Amino acid sequence: MVTAHFDADSGERWVTVARAGPVILVGDELMGIMAAGPFPAEEWPWSRFDVTNRGCDPGDEWKGCRLVINARDRTVIYVIGGRHDQYTHLACWPD
């Protein structure tokens, strides 16, 4: 579970990962935001697509691309495996 945090006094934003499972569903909204990048690092410093890995195909629903979540407490990496249903993508820990 990823939680976004915002400190109104300082304006600082960060995320924490309470737990990370080996398989997650990534909503179309997040996929769309990340796929539309580049986006301002100050707004989304904790997540990005890594399209440099072999087997990554941005033209095929981002299948094979890595989703990297750099949380304050840990970094979690998933590989997009394709569509789960009409609203979500399946992502798994890399081997």
Secondary structure, DSSP 8 states (H G I E B T S, - for coil): -EEEEE-TTT--EEEEES---SEEEEEHHHHHHHHH----TTTSTTEEEE--STT-BTTTTTBT-EEEEE-SS-EEEEEEEEESSSSEEEEE---
